[in-house]
Amino acid sequence: KADVAAYLEKPAEAAPAKEAPTAQMVKESIPTPATATEKPLTRMRQAIARRMTESKTTAPHFYVTTEIDMAAALKLRKQINESLEPEQKVSVNDLVVKAAALALRKFPNINASFGGDKIILHNEINVGSAVAVEGGLLTVVQKGTDGASISKIAQDHKEMIARARDGKVKPEDVEGATFTVSNLGAFDV
């Protein structure tokens, strides 16, 4: 309480503008303690760290939580999967990706990104899905997600995820996302 009161009594000082932290700044600002061991980053981990830092420092973030009754979605998934071969089955994540695409179609101002001095409103809806791979995360991208059927989304995801996990990802698998979903439902999130 005393610290806050003392701060409020001081005249306001203009604080210098701060730059967004870069990987180099972070590296220089965090000394390795004598009791620690450094572990070099793979190129993938370096890219993940760089992009996460860029995302957190250059894009506005907002968090919304809600509880959703997924009973109808799970019933739909069961109905769809009853007529499909095991390798064609639809996952809950496929439903989430499709729902996100339809929401973006309904609310196109959300299908946007920050471009420095402008907002870029994307004309396509390409939903990326975060995929755990050895050594990190990749985002595979379903192009034209709003117009794709759920079974097409499922099939494309299976193929792209398999390539990503086998280290055979194609550039078009990971380029062009206008929105990204990271579904941690398997971890009760």
C-alpha contacts under 8 A as a table, 3 or more apart, distances in Angstrom:
res1	aa1	res2	aa2	distance
1	K	4	V	5.30
1	K	5	A	6.23
2	A	5	A	5.12
2	A	6	A	6.08
3	D	6	A	5.15
3	D	7	Y	6.15
4	V	7	Y	5.09
4	V	8	L	6.20
5	A	8	L	5.15
5	A	9	E	6.37
6	A	9	E	5.23
6	A	10	K	6.69
7	Y	10	K	5.43
8	L	11	P	7.77
20	A	57	T	5.99
20	A	58	T	7.68
21	P	25	M	5.91
21	P	26	V	6.57
21	P	53	T	7.69
21	P	57	T	7.59
22	T	25	M	5.08
22	T	26	V	6.25
22	T	50	R	7.89
22	T	53	T	7.57
23	A	26	V	5.11
23	A	27	K	6.06
23	A	49	A	7.98
23	A	50	R	6.47
23	A	53	T	7.85
24	Q	27	K	5.05
24	Q	28	E	6.14
25	M	28	E	5.16
25	M	29	S	6.06
26	V	29	S	5.09
26	V	30	I	6.28
27	K	30	I	5.70
27	K	31	P	7.78
28	E	31	P	7.09
32	T	36	A	6.37
32	T	37	T	7.51
32	T	38	E	7.24
33	P	36	A	5.33
34	A	37	T	7.96
41	L	44	M	7.77
41	L	45	R	5.62
41	L	46	Q	5.86
42	T	45	R	5.16
42	T	46	Q	6.17
42	T	135	G	7.73
43	R	46	Q	5.02
43	R	47	A	6.18
44	M	47	A	5.13
44	M	48	I	6.16
44	M	135	G	7.04
44	M	136	G	6.83
45	R	48	I	4.93
45	R	49	A	6.05
45	R	135	G	6.75
45	R	136	G	6.18
46	Q	49	A	5.17
46	Q	50	R	6.07
47	A	50	R	5.07
47	A	51	R	6.03
48	I	51	R	5.22
48	I	52	M	5.96
48	I	136	G	7.35
48	I	137	L	7.31
49	A	52	M	5.17
49	A	53	T	6.07
50	R	53	T	5.23
50	R	54	E	6.13
51	R	54	E	4.94
51	R	55	S	5.92
52	M	55	S	5.02
52	M	56	K	6.08
53	T	56	K	5.23
53	T	57	T	6.01
54	E	57	T	5.26
54	E	58	T	5.64
54	E	59	A	7.75
55	S	58	T	5.48
55	S	59	A	5.46
56	K	59	A	6.02
56	K	60	P	7.65
56	K	61	H	7.50
57	T	60	P	7.97
59	A	114	F	6.68
69	D	72	A	7.60
70	M	73	A	5.12
70	M	74	L	6.01
71	A	74	L	5.15
71	A	75	K	6.10
72	A	75	K	4.99
72	A	76	L	6.16
73	A	76	L	5.03
73	A	77	R	6.14
73	A	95	L	7.52
74	L	77	R	4.95
74	L	78	K	6.15
74	L	92	V	7.45
75	K	78	K	5.09
75	K	79	Q	6.26
76	L	79	Q	5.07
76	L	80	I	6.15
77	R	80	I	5.13
77	R	81	N	6.02
77	R	90	V	6.55
77	R	91	S	7.40
77	R	92	V	7.37
77	R	95	L	7.91
78	K	81	N	5.14
78	K	82	E	6.13
79	Q	82	E	5.37
79	Q	83	S	7.34
80	I	83	S	6.03
80	I	84	L	6.98
80	I	89	K	7.83
80	I	90	V	7.37
81	N	84	L	5.06
81	N	85	E	7.71
81	N	88	Q	7.92
81	N	89	K	5.27
81	N	90	V	6.32
84	L	88	Q	5.82
84	L	89	K	5.96
85	E	88	Q	5.30
85	E	89	K	6.53
86	P	89	K	5.44
88	Q	151	S	7.28
88	Q	154	A	7.09
88	Q	155	Q	6.27
89	K	151	S	7.63
89	K	154	A	7.16
90	V	94	D	6.23
90	V	95	L	7.71
90	V	150	I	7.23
90	V	151	S	6.35
90	V	154	A	5.42
91	S	94	D	5.17
91	S	95	L	6.79
91	S	154	A	7.02
92	V	95	L	5.13
92	V	96	V	6.34
93	N	96	V	4.89
93	N	97	V	6.11
93	N	183	N	6.61
94	D	97	V	5.13
94	D	98	K	6.24
94	D	150	I	6.54
94	D	153	I	6.32
94	D	154	A	5.70
94	D	157	H	8.00
95	L	98	K	5.12
95	L	99	A	6.05
95	L	150	I	6.81
96	V	99	A	5.04
96	V	100	A	6.08
97	V	100	A	5.13
97	V	101	A	6.29
97	V	127	V	6.68
97	V	129	S	7.61
97	V	145	T	7.78
97	V	181	V	6.84
98	K	101	A	5.08
98	K	102	L	6.27
98	K	145	T	6.58
98	K	146	D	6.59
98	K	150	I	6.62
98	K	153	I	7.74
99	A	102	L	5.15
99	A	103	A	6.15
100	A	103	A	5.06
100	A	104	L	6.18
100	A	127	V	7.69
100	A	181	V	7.94
101	A	104	L	5.03
101	A	105	R	6.28
101	A	125	I	6.42
101	A	126	N	7.69
101	A	127	V	6.66
101	A	145	T	5.81
101	A	146	D	4.78
102	L	105	R	5.01
102	L	106	K	6.29
102	L	146	D	5.56
103	A	106	K	5.02
103	A	107	F	5.98
104	L	107	F	4.91
104	L	108	P	5.24
104	L	109	N	7.82
104	L	110	I	6.29
104	L	111	N	5.75
104	L	125	I	7.17
105	R	108	P	5.46
105	R	125	I	7.50
105	R	146	D	6.95
107	F	110	I	5.97
107	F	111	N	7.52
108	P	111	N	5.18
108	P	112	A	7.61
108	P	121	L	7.60
109	N	112	A	6.05
109	N	121	L	6.68
111	N	121	L	6.24
111	N	122	H	5.91
111	N	125	I	7.10
111	N	178	T	6.17
111	N	179	F	6.47
112	A	119	I	6.65
112	A	120	I	5.36
112	A	121	L	4.42
112	A	122	H	5.63
112	A	178	T	6.83
112	A	179	F	7.95
113	S	119	I	5.83
113	S	120	I	5.20
113	S	121	L	6.76
113	S	122	H	7.89
113	S	178	T	7.55
114	F	117	D	7.80
114	F	118	K	6.32
114	F	119	I	4.83
114	F	120	I	6.19
115	G	118	K	5.01
115	G	119	I	5.56
115	G	120	I	6.24
116	G	119	I	7.79
122	H	125	I	7.15
122	H	178	T	6.75
124	E	143	K	7.95
124	E	144	G	6.31
124	E	178	T	7.54
125	I	143	K	6.93
125	I	144	G	5.37
125	I	145	T	5.85
125	I	146	D	6.23
125	I	177	A	7.82
125	I	178	T	6.17
125	I	179	F	7.59
126	N	141	V	6.29
126	N	142	Q	5.50
126	N	143	K	4.47
126	N	144	G	5.32
126	N	145	T	5.48
126	N	146	D	7.91
126	N	176	G	6.66
126	N	177	A	4.95
126	N	178	T	5.28
126	N	179	F	6.59
127	V	141	V	5.65
127	V	142	Q	5.43
127	V	143	K	6.84
127	V	144	G	7.96
127	V	145	T	6.14
127	V	177	A	5.53
127	V	178	T	6.16
127	V	179	F	5.05
127	V	180	T	5.48
127	V	181	V	7.11
128	G	139	T	5.60
128	G	140	V	5.30
128	G	141	V	4.11
128	G	142	Q	6.17
128	G	174	V	7.83
128	G	177	A	5.23
128	G	178	T	7.43
128	G	179	F	6.05
128	G	180	T	4.32
128	G	181	V	6.05
129	S	139	T	5.16
129	S	140	V	5.38
129	S	141	V	6.38
129	S	180	T	5.66
129	S	181	V	4.96
129	S	182	S	5.88
129	S	183	N	7.83
130	A	137	L	6.41
130	A	138	L	5.72
130	A	139	T	4.33
130	A	140	V	6.59
130	A	180	T	7.22
130	A	181	V	6.41
130	A	182	S	5.06
130	A	183	N	7.56
131	V	137	L	5.49
131	V	138	L	5.27
131	V	139	T	5.83
131	V	140	V	7.08
131	V	161	I	6.94
131	V	182	S	7.95
132	A	136	G	6.10
132	A	137	L	4.66
132	A	138	L	6.62
132	A	165	R	7.98
133	V	136	G	5.43
133	V	137	L	5.53
133	V	138	L	6.91
133	V	164	A	6.95
133	V	165	R	5.33
134	E	137	L	7.87
134	E	165	R	7.10
138	L	164	A	7.42
138	L	174	V	7.38
139	T	174	V	5.75
139	T	180	T	7.71
140	V	157	H	7.50
140	V	160	M	6.47
140	V	161	I	7.10
140	V	173	D	5.28
140	V	174	V	4.66
140	V	175	E	7.67
141	V	172	E	7.87
141	V	173	D	5.62
141	V	174	V	5.45
141	V	175	E	6.54
141	V	176	G	6.88
141	V	177	A	5.68
142	Q	145	T	5.65
142	Q	153	I	6.80
142	Q	156	D	7.13
142	Q	157	H	7.34
142	Q	173	D	7.79
142	Q	177	A	7.79
143	K	176	G	7.72
143	K	177	A	7.76
144	G	147	G	5.68
144	G	148	A	6.32
145	T	148	A	5.08
145	T	153	I	7.29
148	A	152	K	6.05
148	A	153	I	6.35
149	S	152	K	5.09
149	S	153	I	6.26
150	I	153	I	5.05
150	I	154	A	6.14
151	S	154	A	4.97
151	S	155	Q	6.13
152	K	155	Q	5.12
152	K	156	D	6.03
153	I	156	D	5.22
153	I	157	H	5.98
154	A	157	H	5.18
154	A	158	K	6.17
155	Q	158	K	5.22
155	Q	159	E	6.37
156	D	159	E	5.23
156	D	160	M	6.10
157	H	160	M	5.15
157	H	161	I	5.76
158	K	161	I	5.27
158	K	162	A	6.04
159	E	162	A	5.22
159	E	163	R	6.30
160	M	163	R	5.13
160	M	164	A	6.09
160	M	169	V	6.90
160	M	173	D	6.19
161	I	164	A	4.96
161	I	165	R	6.09
162	A	165	R	5.24
162	A	166	D	6.06
163	R	166	D	5.06
163	R	167	G	6.09
163	R	168	K	4.71
163	R	169	V	4.79
163	R	170	K	7.64
164	A	167	G	5.19
164	A	168	K	5.79
164	A	169	V	4.58
165	R	168	K	7.54
165	R	169	V	7.93
166	D	169	V	7.63
169	V	173	D	6.46
169	V	174	V	7.77
170	K	173	D	5.21
170	K	174	V	7.18
171	P	174	V	5.64
171	P	175	E	6.24
172	E	175	E	5.25
172	E	176	G	7.75
174	V	177	A	7.59
177	A	180	T	6.71
183	N	186	A	7.82
183	N	189	V	7.90
184	L	187	F	5.42
184	L	188	D	6.80
184	L	189	V	5.24
185	G	188	D	4.93
185	G	189	V	4.93
186	A	189	V	7.28
